[in-house]
Amino acid sequence: MIMYSIHFGLAPLYITELVSTVAAQTSRPGLRSVDTTNYVQPRTRTKFAERAFSYAGLAVWNLLPGDLRRTPTINSFKRKLKSQDLPFHLCF
């Protein structure tokens, strides 16, 4: 729910500043990746660092189907998320 809140501008600024979209990071605005709703995952040096929200939250969000990411309300997002067949390790 935090990534949904960030994506739709409902999260506090201090959380929103932890992430950036692919569109904001690209230096070539003509790329197709500019039109996606993906977020840039930071590089990590350890497996332990991959457990941080700034990495794991983005990884899960980027794996969600596009139509789910564009769901207009948080209640319908929750309902659709429950019906998705996600890998077990992503449900935490």
Secondary structure, DSSP 8 states (H G I E B T S, - for coil): -HHHHHHTT-S-HHHHTT--BHHHH-S-TTSGGGGS--B-----SSTGGGGSHHHHHHHHHHHS-HHHHT-SSHHHHHHHHHHS---GGG--
